[in-house]
Amino acid sequence: MSQVQSNAMDIQRFGATRKEILAKKGAVCVNCGSNQDLVIDHINGGGRHHTERGLMTENTHNLDNLQVMCRACAGKKDRLRATMGMGIEGNNNNPSQ
């Protein structure tokens, strides 16, 4: 995938490019402080699961609802939510915070 395609996908998903979000939020995982293998994570739901199920809200891609996490911590957060019966969509209780 080209950088142009990647930026277009990020803008569609987040309203900004990944580079812009990392610049505003900081390029380290909010959970462990790693700067490797970073992803943009929705604090209170979002992502492809909300998109696929039509659960998007006007605040889903708001910068205040996005955080930077390493892929490992984001996966742990999703597994914790599933264990707590929250599903990967999450709700207002964010175990990663």
Steps between C-alpha positions, in 0.01 A plus 500: 500500500635840408538785749226693315260205536593457865443870574164489321392200711611673822310816410191293426530313832629772733440835329878558491810317387675264739801734492282795611346298783840379620630858494206624708473206740866400527669208332512267801259244642279652772518172689863383493689792345632299202565683176493181287214353291256779587132503410224756537246367751147616575451558873122456502428272210551551135722341240396247245257324734290811548520578130389148400207506744387856428575611859699812414416817690600857424773475767646165389792657314529810717862555604391476866380144430830389347815384674833359387578146611747236397338206325570270798326727753207565266456123466512456878238773540271329251542162672433660841183663370384166360572330835302771681206443266549840342580376152766662293273795431540613860295758682570790734709277729843480338733249669801644319475838670 
